[in-house]
Amino acid sequence: MAKVRALVLERQHELALRDIDLPMDTGPGQVKIKIHTVGVCGSDVHYYTHGKIGPFVVNEPMVLGHEAAGTVVEVGAGVTHLKVGDRVCMEPGIPDPNSKASRLGMYNVDPAVTFWATPPVHGVLTPEVVHPANYTYKLPDNVSFAEGAMVEPFAVGMQAATKAKIAPGDTAVVLGAGPIGTMVAIAALAGGCARAIVADLAQPKLDIAAQYQGVIPVNIREKNLAEEVARLTDGWGADVIFECSGSPKAWETVMELPRPGGVIVAVGLPVNPVGFDVSTASTKEIRIETVFRYAHQYERSIALLGSGRVDLKPLISETFGFEDSIKAFDRAVEARPDDVKLQIVME
């Protein structure tokens, strides 16, 4: 253990920049990374404001942050695919490789997963971290640290697009234009959708999403979404619906949106159980898929960024220095309608 400076959530509503003991020895199969950029995620903010997410409760001080990129500064025994100086991003969830979920390829749902900044596991808003090399990915030269730190939320979009089994030319509807909703739309378009109808109440967020070719913004304060989808699809319905808002109200009318045989992908997580129209789902033979984080999406996400087909830079609203980390979190709590992703640079 070593004392290092970090952004620590002491308890609900209380953040501190202070020294804390963290493990810093680089063991076999591990690398030490000098952190450069960390994104502020909604889950980090939720722990700050509520002190818990479902069964995960902050009972003792915890370092925040799990969307990160940096530079390898030390390599443990047995690591051959990374070297000192490599620019990397890191997958924050580490499963048990021998678990049944991992053997099935669904390591994201392994109950034994340890995930950065999920109680009691510390996050990465600290100058250096040690991480398994197998969950550390080299960035192409043309992908910045800021973009590397965006791979984590983009991987959620990639997981959603993969679960949807998109066919070339599909029409998607994305409910919610927050960071995840917008990245789901981008991933859906990269995955073959011809267009993504993005619906939200906040016009500034829709304006940001509309910068991407193929996005059709719909402000549901002004227009009826079901009517717009019907108009744009000649009454047939959309092929894929991504529910990214987490709003229980979204499920009240979501069955109006897909075509017969279409798919609904649940990405947003409502706080409480929701009801939905099973009869319509049955008569239209709607397929329902769910998403929890991601599995096997980092390399694909990085490849898309490196190819230039996906540009996430327009989603970065503002960057803060490490010493202004608390200010960054307080800004995130404000939930400004024109903010998508706030980031913290450690250097």
C-alpha positions as CSV (number, residue, x, y, z in Angstrom):
1,M,0.0,0.0,0.0
2,A,1.1,3.6,-0.6
3,K,-0.3,6.9,0.3
4,V,-1.5,8.7,-2.9
5,R,-3.6,11.8,-3.6
6,A,-7.1,11.0,-4.8
7,L,-10.6,12.3,-5.1
8,V,-12.4,10.5,-2.3
9,L,-16.1,10.3,-1.7
10,E,-16.1,10.3,2.1
11,R,-19.8,9.8,2.4
12,Q,-23.0,11.0,0.7
13,H,-22.6,14.7,-0.3
14,E,-19.0,15.0,0.8
15,L,-16.0,14.9,-1.5
16,A,-12.3,15.5,-0.5
17,L,-9.0,15.7,-2.4
18,R,-6.7,14.0,0.0
19,D,-4.1,11.2,0.5
20,I,-5.4,7.7,0.9
21,D,-3.8,4.2,1.0
22,L,-4.1,2.3,-2.2
23,P,-2.3,-0.8,-3.6
24,M,0.6,0.3,-5.9
25,D,2.7,-2.8,-6.4
26,T,2.7,-4.1,-10.0
27,G,2.3,-7.9,-9.8
28,P,2.5,-10.6,-12.5
29,G,0.1,-10.0,-15.4
30,Q,-0.4,-6.4,-14.3
31,V,0.6,-2.9,-15.5
32,K,0.9,0.4,-13.7
33,I,-0.7,3.3,-15.6
34,K,-0.1,7.0,-15.1
35,I,-3.6,8.4,-15.4
36,H,-4.1,11.2,-17.9
37,T,-7.9,11.7,-18.3
38,V,-10.9,10.5,-16.3
39,G,-14.5,11.0,-17.3
40,V,-17.2,12.0,-14.9
41,C,-19.9,9.3,-15.1
42,G,-23.5,9.5,-14.0
43,S,-22.9,6.6,-11.6
44,D,-20.1,8.5,-9.9
45,V,-22.4,11.5,-9.5
46,H,-25.2,9.2,-8.2
47,Y,-22.9,7.9,-5.5
48,Y,-22.0,11.5,-4.6
49,T,-25.7,12.6,-4.4
50,H,-27.4,9.5,-3.1
51,G,-24.6,7.4,-1.5
52,K,-25.8,4.2,-3.2
53,I,-27.0,2.6,-6.4
54,G,-29.3,-0.3,-5.7
55,P,-27.4,-2.8,-3.4
56,F,-24.1,-0.9,-3.8
57,V,-23.8,1.4,-0.8
58,V,-20.9,3.7,0.1
59,N,-20.2,2.6,3.7
60,E,-16.6,3.8,3.8
61,P,-14.5,6.3,1.9
62,M,-14.1,5.4,-1.8
63,V,-12.1,6.9,-4.7
64,L,-14.3,7.8,-7.6
65,G,-13.8,7.5,-11.4
66,H,-13.9,4.6,-13.8
67,E,-13.7,6.1,-17.3
68,A,-9.9,6.5,-17.8
69,A,-6.9,6.6,-20.2
70,G,-3.2,7.1,-19.5
71,T,0.3,5.8,-20.1
72,V,1.9,2.6,-19.1
73,V,4.8,3.3,-16.7
74,E,5.6,-0.2,-15.4
75,V,5.0,-3.7,-16.7
76,G,4.6,-6.8,-14.5
77,A,6.0,-10.3,-15.2
78,G,4.5,-12.2,-18.1
79,V,3.0,-9.1,-19.9
80,T,4.1,-9.2,-23.5
81,H,1.5,-7.1,-25.4
82,L,2.1,-3.8,-23.6
83,K,5.3,-1.9,-22.8
84,V,6.3,1.2,-20.9
85,G,5.2,4.3,-22.8
86,D,2.1,2.8,-24.4
87,R,-0.9,5.0,-24.4
88,V,-3.9,3.0,-23.1
89,C,-7.4,2.9,-21.8
90,M,-8.7,0.4,-19.3
91,E,-11.8,-1.7,-18.9
92,P,-12.9,-1.1,-15.3
93,G,-14.6,-4.4,-14.6
94,I,-12.5,-7.4,-13.7
95,P,-14.3,-10.8,-13.6
96,D,-13.3,-14.1,-12.3
97,P,-12.0,-15.8,-15.5
98,N,-13.0,-19.2,-14.1
99,S,-16.6,-18.3,-13.4
100,K,-19.5,-19.8,-15.3
101,A,-20.5,-16.4,-16.7
102,S,-16.9,-15.8,-17.9
103,R,-16.8,-19.2,-19.5
104,L,-20.0,-18.4,-21.3
105,G,-18.5,-15.2,-22.6
106,M,-20.8,-13.1,-20.4
107,Y,-18.2,-11.9,-18.0
108,N,-20.0,-8.6,-17.5
109,V,-22.7,-10.4,-15.5
110,D,-20.2,-12.4,-13.3
111,P,-21.3,-11.8,-9.7
112,A,-17.6,-11.7,-8.8
113,V,-16.8,-8.7,-11.0
114,T,-14.8,-6.0,-9.3
115,F,-15.6,-2.7,-10.9
116,W,-13.8,0.6,-10.3
117,A,-15.7,3.1,-8.1
118,T,-18.4,0.5,-7.2
119,P,-18.4,0.0,-3.4
120,P,-16.1,-1.2,-1.9
121,V,-13.7,-1.0,-4.9
122,H,-11.7,2.2,-5.4
123,G,-11.8,4.1,-8.6
124,V,-9.1,5.9,-10.6
125,L,-9.2,9.6,-9.8
126,T,-5.6,9.4,-8.6
127,P,-2.3,9.9,-10.4
128,E,-1.4,6.2,-10.9
129,V,-3.3,2.8,-10.8
130,V,-2.3,-0.8,-11.2
131,H,-4.6,-2.9,-13.5
132,P,-4.6,-6.3,-15.1
133,A,-2.9,-6.1,-18.5
134,N,-5.6,-8.3,-20.1
135,Y,-8.1,-5.5,-19.5
136,T,-5.8,-2.7,-20.7
137,Y,-5.9,-1.7,-24.3
138,K,-3.4,0.2,-26.5
139,L,-4.7,3.3,-28.1
140,P,-4.0,4.1,-31.8
141,D,-1.7,7.1,-32.3
142,N,-4.6,9.2,-33.7
143,V,-6.9,8.6,-30.7
144,S,-6.4,11.2,-27.9
145,F,-6.4,10.5,-24.1
146,A,-9.8,12.3,-24.0
147,E,-11.2,10.0,-26.6
148,G,-9.6,7.0,-24.8
149,A,-11.5,7.9,-21.7
150,M,-14.7,7.9,-23.7
151,V,-14.3,4.3,-24.7
152,E,-15.9,3.1,-21.5
153,P,-19.3,4.8,-22.0
154,F,-19.1,4.1,-25.8
155,A,-18.7,0.4,-25.1
156,V,-22.2,0.5,-23.5
157,G,-23.5,1.8,-26.8
158,M,-21.6,-0.9,-28.7
159,Q,-23.1,-3.6,-26.4
160,A,-26.6,-2.2,-27.1
161,A,-26.0,-2.1,-30.8
162,T,-24.6,-5.7,-30.8
163,K,-27.5,-7.0,-28.7
164,A,-30.0,-5.4,-31.2
165,K,-28.6,-7.4,-34.1
166,I,-28.9,-4.5,-36.4
167,A,-29.3,-5.1,-40.1
168,P,-27.9,-2.6,-42.7
169,G,-30.5,0.1,-43.4
170,D,-32.4,-0.3,-40.1
171,T,-34.2,2.6,-38.5
172,A,-33.5,3.1,-34.8
173,V,-35.3,5.1,-32.1
174,V,-33.2,6.2,-29.1
175,L,-35.2,7.3,-26.0
176,G,-32.9,9.7,-24.1
177,A,-30.2,12.1,-25.5
178,G,-27.9,11.9,-22.4
179,P,-24.3,10.7,-22.8
180,I,-25.3,7.0,-23.1
181,G,-28.3,7.7,-25.4
182,T,-26.2,9.7,-27.8
183,M,-23.4,7.1,-27.8
184,V,-26.0,4.4,-28.4
185,A,-27.2,6.4,-31.4
186,I,-23.6,6.8,-32.7
187,A,-23.0,3.0,-32.2
188,A,-26.2,2.1,-33.9
189,L,-25.3,4.2,-36.9
190,A,-21.8,2.8,-37.0
191,G,-23.4,-0.7,-36.8
192,G,-25.5,-0.2,-39.9
193,C,-28.6,1.8,-39.1
194,A,-29.5,4.3,-41.8
195,R,-30.9,6.7,-39.3
196,A,-31.5,7.1,-35.6
197,I,-34.5,9.0,-34.3
198,V,-33.3,10.5,-31.0
199,A,-36.0,11.7,-28.6
200,D,-35.6,13.8,-25.5
201,L,-37.2,16.8,-23.6
202,A,-34.0,18.9,-23.6
203,Q,-33.4,20.7,-26.9
204,P,-29.7,21.5,-26.2
205,K,-28.9,17.7,-25.9
206,L,-30.9,17.0,-29.1
207,D,-28.9,19.8,-30.8
208,I,-25.6,18.0,-29.8
209,A,-26.9,14.6,-31.0
210,A,-28.1,16.2,-34.3
211,Q,-24.5,17.0,-35.2
212,Y,-24.1,13.4,-36.2
213,Q,-25.1,12.5,-39.7
214,G,-28.1,10.2,-39.6
215,V,-29.6,11.5,-36.3
216,I,-33.1,12.8,-36.5
217,P,-33.9,14.8,-33.3
218,V,-37.4,14.8,-31.8
219,N,-38.3,17.1,-28.9
220,I,-41.1,15.2,-27.2
221,R,-42.3,18.4,-25.5
222,E,-43.3,19.6,-29.0
223,K,-44.1,16.5,-30.9
224,N,-45.7,13.1,-30.3
225,L,-43.0,10.5,-30.7
226,A,-45.2,7.7,-31.9
227,E,-46.7,9.9,-34.5
228,E,-43.3,11.0,-35.7
229,V,-42.0,7.4,-35.9
230,A,-45.1,6.4,-37.8
231,R,-44.7,9.4,-40.2
232,L,-41.0,8.6,-40.8
233,T,-41.6,4.9,-41.4
234,D,-44.9,5.1,-43.4
235,G,-46.8,3.7,-40.5
236,W,-44.7,0.5,-40.2
237,G,-42.6,1.3,-37.1
238,A,-38.9,1.4,-36.3
239,D,-36.7,-1.7,-36.5
240,V,-34.9,-1.1,-33.2
241,I,-35.8,0.8,-30.1
242,F,-33.2,1.7,-27.5
243,E,-34.6,2.8,-24.2
244,C,-31.8,4.8,-22.6
245,S,-33.7,7.3,-20.4
246,G,-34.4,4.9,-17.5
247,S,-37.7,6.7,-17.1
248,P,-40.7,4.5,-16.1
249,K,-42.9,6.6,-18.3
250,A,-41.0,5.5,-21.4
251,W,-42.2,2.0,-20.9
252,E,-45.9,3.1,-20.9
253,T,-45.9,3.8,-24.6
254,V,-42.7,2.1,-25.9
255,M,-44.7,-0.7,-27.6
256,E,-46.2,1.8,-30.0
257,L,-42.8,2.4,-31.6
258,P,-41.3,-0.9,-33.0
259,R,-42.5,-2.5,-36.2
260,P,-43.8,-6.1,-36.0
261,G,-40.9,-8.3,-35.3
262,G,-38.8,-5.4,-34.1
263,V,-36.6,-5.3,-31.0
264,I,-36.5,-3.2,-27.9
265,V,-33.2,-2.9,-26.1
266,A,-33.3,-1.8,-22.5
267,V,-30.2,0.2,-21.7
268,G,-31.5,2.7,-19.1
269,L,-32.0,1.4,-15.6
270,P,-35.2,2.5,-13.9
271,V,-34.9,2.8,-10.1
272,N,-38.0,0.7,-9.5
273,P,-39.7,-2.2,-11.5
274,V,-41.8,-1.0,-14.4
275,G,-44.8,-2.4,-16.2
276,F,-45.2,-2.7,-20.0
277,D,-47.8,-3.9,-22.5
278,V,-47.1,-7.6,-22.8
279,S,-50.2,-8.1,-25.1
280,T,-48.9,-5.7,-27.7
281,A,-45.4,-7.1,-27.4
282,S,-46.8,-10.6,-28.1
283,T,-49.1,-9.7,-31.0
284,K,-46.3,-7.8,-32.7
285,E,-43.7,-10.5,-31.7
286,I,-41.4,-7.9,-30.2
287,R,-38.0,-9.2,-29.1
288,I,-36.7,-7.6,-25.9
289,E,-33.0,-7.5,-25.1
290,T,-31.2,-6.1,-22.0
291,V,-27.8,-4.5,-21.5
292,F,-25.6,-4.5,-18.4
293,R,-22.4,-2.7,-19.0
294,Y,-20.5,-4.5,-21.8
295,A,-18.5,-7.5,-22.7
296,H,-15.9,-7.9,-25.6
297,Q,-16.5,-4.3,-26.8
298,Y,-13.3,-2.4,-26.0
299,E,-11.3,-3.5,-29.0
300,R,-14.2,-2.9,-31.4
301,S,-14.8,0.5,-29.9
302,I,-11.2,1.5,-30.2
303,A,-11.1,0.2,-33.8
304,L,-14.0,2.5,-34.7
305,L,-12.3,5.5,-33.1
306,G,-9.0,4.8,-34.8
307,S,-10.7,4.3,-38.2
308,G,-12.2,7.8,-38.0
309,R,-15.7,6.5,-38.5
310,V,-16.7,7.5,-35.0
311,D,-15.8,10.9,-33.5
312,L,-16.7,11.3,-29.8
313,K,-14.9,14.7,-29.3
314,P,-18.1,16.8,-29.9
315,L,-19.5,15.1,-26.7
316,I,-16.8,16.5,-24.4
317,S,-18.4,19.6,-22.8
318,E,-15.7,20.8,-20.5
319,T,-12.4,19.7,-19.0
320,F,-11.3,20.3,-15.5
321,G,-7.9,20.0,-13.8
322,F,-7.4,17.4,-11.0
323,E,-7.3,20.1,-8.3
324,D,-10.8,21.2,-9.6
325,S,-12.3,17.7,-9.4
326,I,-14.8,18.7,-6.8
327,K,-15.9,21.6,-9.0
328,A,-16.3,19.2,-11.9
329,F,-18.6,17.0,-9.8
330,D,-20.6,19.9,-8.6
331,R,-21.0,21.0,-12.2
332,A,-22.2,17.5,-13.1
333,V,-24.8,17.6,-10.3
334,E,-26.2,20.7,-11.9
335,A,-27.1,18.5,-14.9
336,R,-26.9,21.4,-17.4
337,P,-28.9,20.6,-20.5
338,D,-26.0,21.4,-22.8
339,D,-23.5,19.2,-20.9
340,V,-22.8,15.8,-22.2
341,K,-19.5,14.6,-20.9
342,L,-17.3,16.4,-18.3
343,Q,-13.7,15.2,-18.0
344,I,-10.8,15.6,-15.5
345,V,-7.2,15.8,-16.6
346,M,-4.8,14.7,-14.0
347,E,-1.6,16.4,-15.4
